Amino acid sequence: MKKYKINEEFYNLNFLKKIVIEFETYLIGEIEIEPFNKFSLEFSSAYWYSCYHLLRDKMLIVDKEIFHLFNEDKINIIWFSITDNENFVIKCLDGEWFLELLNSNFLIEKITPNIKTTEC
């Protein structure tokens, strides 16, 4: 399993939209996001729905119910993890982003074509 540090700061989850659309993805672990101003109603609803299900089940499939998480701008992402359970895990741990490849045959370019990474 290879691990990479993502050398960029993100103030939204928009960069994950393509991944969510292309792969069957799941939120895992915990999620903690703070607004810089305030959350939109749609984001707030998706966020609290996700928090509840992650506390209860530790995993939540990304579907239309929570897709609004990926549309909000100007958010402070503290804890966040997403995976397809086969090839990758993308994590934000205390504001730092990491990518773990679970499948050695999976090409990192499939999910991070324009994102700078360095191997850990």
TORZARO-362071 format. One record per residue: x, y, z of N, C-alpha, C in turn. Coordinates in steps of 0.02 Angstrom, whole numbers, padded with zeros to 5 digits, always signed. Example, Ala and Ser with C-alpha at 12.3 -4.5 7.8 and 13.67 -1.06 7.14 Angstrom:
2
+00660-00284+00390+00615-00225+00390+00660-00165+00390+00642-00112+00354+00684-00053+00357+00645+00002+00394
END
This chain:
120
+00042-00059+00000+00000+00000+00000+00045+00062+00000+00035+00106-00048+00073+00168-00052+00033+00224-00022+00069+00271+00010+00036+00328+00041+00068+00391+00013+00026+00440-00004+00048+00504-00031+00020+00561+00010+00058+00615+00015+00033+00676+00045+00011+00721-00013-00048+00749-00006-00073+00795-00057-00050+00865-00038-00012+00895-00082+00022+00958-00067-00019+01019-00088-00081+01019-00070-00125+01075-00085-00173+01085-00028-00197+01146-00021-00249+01161+00029-00315+01167-00009-00367+01141+00021-00433+01144-00010-00482+01176+00039-00523+01221+00013-00575+01253+00053-00644+01234+00029-00647+01177-00005-00710+01146-00026-00694+01074-00046-00746+01036-00060-00737+00966-00081-00751+00957-00155-00753+01012-00192-00768+01009-00264-00720+00965-00303-00657+00962-00282-00608+00922-00319-00623+00847-00316-00667+00827-00270-00686+00756-00264-00747+00737-00305-00781+00786-00335-00842+00772-00373-00832+00719-00427-00779+00726-00466-00765+00679-00520-00757+00608-00493-00722+00602-00438-00710+00537-00407-00776+00507-00383-00818+00547-00352-00882+00524-00326-00927+00502-00383-00924+00536-00439-00966+00518-00496-00939+00455-00530-00873+00450-00536-00843+00395-00573-00840+00329-00534-00831+00333-00468-00824+00273-00426-00881+00269-00376-00898+00209-00355-00945+00201-00300-00904+00215-00237-00919+00270-00204-00878+00292-00148-00917+00293-00083-00879+00291-00029-00907+00289+00039-00870+00339+00083-00907+00374+00124-00876+00411+00178-00861+00361+00233-00804+00367+00265-00786+00321+00319-00760+00361+00379-00764+00330+00437-00737+00361+00497-00778+00420+00521-00744+00476+00530-00776+00536+00555-00775+00591+00502-00818+00639+00511-00818+00698+00468-00825+00758+00514-00782+00807+00503-00787+00870+00539-00769+00926+00492-00818+00969+00480-00810+01026+00435-00841+01086+00469-00807+01143+00465-00834+01205+00493-00844+01256+00437-00894+01297+00444-00904+01349+00393-00860+01409+00406-00840+01445+00354-00806+01508+00365-00857+01562+00382-00916+01558+00351-00971+01603+00367-01028+01563+00396-01067+01533+00352-01119+01486+00373-01133+01437+00317-01157+01378+00336-01173+01327+00287-01238+01344+00252-01243+01323+00189-01307+01327+00155-01353+01274+00186-01417+01281+00176-01465+01234+00203-01454+01164+00176-01440+01158+00111-01428+01093+00080-01366+01060+00109-01312+01099+00116-01250+01071+00143-01261+01050+00216-01292+01092+00254-01304+01078+00325-01344+01013+00333-01394+01004+00293-01434+00944+00296-01393+00882+00279-01354+00885+00225-01311+00829+00205-01257+00816+00257-01230+00868+00286-01177+00861+00336-01202+00826+00399-01257+00848+00427-01282+00817+00488-01309+00747+00476-01338+00735+00418-01359+00668+00398-01297+00622+00397-01243+00646+00366-01181+00607+00362-01151+00594+00430-01148+00646+00472-01120+00638+00540-01158+00584+00578-01224+00587+00576-01265+00538+00612-01250+00466+00588-01251+00456+00522-01241+00389+00495-01170+00364+00505-01121+00409+00503-01053+00388+00516-01042+00368+00589-01074+00404+00634-01070+00385+00705-01102+00316+00716-01158+00305+00683-01195+00243+00692-01163+00184+00655-01143+00195+00592-01123+00139+00549-01049+00139+00530-01014+00194+00542-00943+00202+00524-00930+00205+00449-00982+00199+00408-00975+00202+00335-01041+00226+00305-01036+00264+00251-01096+00290+00218-01082+00296+00144-01124+00265+00103-01115+00271+00031-01132+00342+00010-01092+00368-00036-01105+00435-00062-01158+00429-00116-01216+00458-00103-01271+00456-00150-01301+00526-00155-01357+00532-00189-01387+00598-00199-01406+00632-00134-01417+00593-00081-01435+00622-00016-01380+00666+00013-01318+00647+00000-01263+00685+00029-01217+00719-00022-01237+00718-00086-01196+00748-00137-01185+00823-00126-01229+00855-00089-01222+00927-00075-01158+00943-00037-01128+00893-00005-01064+00904+00030-01011+00928-00019-01017+00909-00082-00966+00924-00131-00980+00988-00171-01032+01024-00152-01050+01086-00187-01036+01149-00147-01023+01143-00084-01015+01202-00040-00945+01232-00048-00943+01298-00052-00879+01334-00055-00863+01363+00014-00800+01379+00024-00776+01413+00084-00793+01375+00148-00766+01314+00153-00773+01275+00213-00704+01256+00240-00701+01245+00304-00639+01224+00337-00644+01149+00350-00608+01110+00312-00612+01037+00317-00561+01014+00367-00584+00983+00421-00540+00962+00475-00528+00887+00472-00581+00847+00470-00577+00774+00465-00625+00752+00410-00599+00710+00366-00640+00687+00311-00605+00627+00279-00641+00574+00264-00612+00516+00230-00663+00488+00180-00637+00471+00121-00679+00442+00069-00640+00386+00036-00676+00333+00017-00644+00274-00013-00691+00241-00062-00662+00199-00105-00703+00156-00147-00698+00084-00123-00663+00072-00068-00653+00007-00036-00612-00042-00077-00585-00022-00133-00544-00066-00174-00477-00036-00193-00478+00028-00212-00419+00058-00242-00387+00114-00202-00426+00154-00167-00398+00213-00135-00437+00234-00073-00402+00274-00032-00432+00310+00024-00402+00380+00021-00445+00430+00021-00423+00500+00025-00445+00526+00093-00396+00553+00131-00410+00575+00199-00387+00646+00210-00424+00682+00250-00402+00746+00276-00398+00737+00351-00337+00743+00378-00326+00735+00450-00300+00801+00477-00342+00834+00515-00325+00899+00544-00300+00948+00492-00334+00949+00435-00319+00997+00382-00267+00974+00332-00234+00918+00343-00185+00892+00295-00215+00834+00257-00204+00834+00191-00234+00784+00147-00185+00729+00129-00211+00667+00127-00171+00609+00110-00210+00564+00063-00172+00526+00023-00201+00477-00022-00166+00411-00010-00205+00359+00002-00177+00292+00010-00203+00249-00048-00158+00217-00083-00178+00171-00136-00182+00101-00106-00241+00071-00109-00253+00005-00082-00236-00050-00132-00236-00033-00195-00224-00080-00249-00161-00057-00286-00109-00098-00286-00045-00078-00316-00050-00069-00392-00100-00096-00423-00109-00090-00496-00150-00028-00515-00177+00006-00466-00219+00064-00479-00175+00125-00494-00191+00161-00547-00151+00219-00566-00175+00281-00528-00130+00314-00494-00146+00374-00455-00176+00428-00499-00155+00431-00562-00180+00482-00609-00255+00477-00621-00284+00420-00608-00357+00412-00617-00397+00456-00570-00368+00471-00512-00406+00511-00464-00373+00578-00447-00310+00587-00464-00277+00650-00448-00238+00678-00508-00270+00687-00565-00232+00709-00624-00202+00779-00617-00234+00824-00580-00210+00893-00574-00191+00912-00503-00180+00862-00461-00165+00875-00391-00093+00854-00377-00055+00898-00344+00015+00884-00329+00019+00838-00268+00057+00783-00275+00066+00736-00220+00140+00719-00213+00160+00699-00153+00226+00672-00141+00218+00608-00101+00259+00559-00118+00255+00495-00083+00281+00502-00012+00245+00471+00035+00265+00473+00106+00313+00416+00121
END
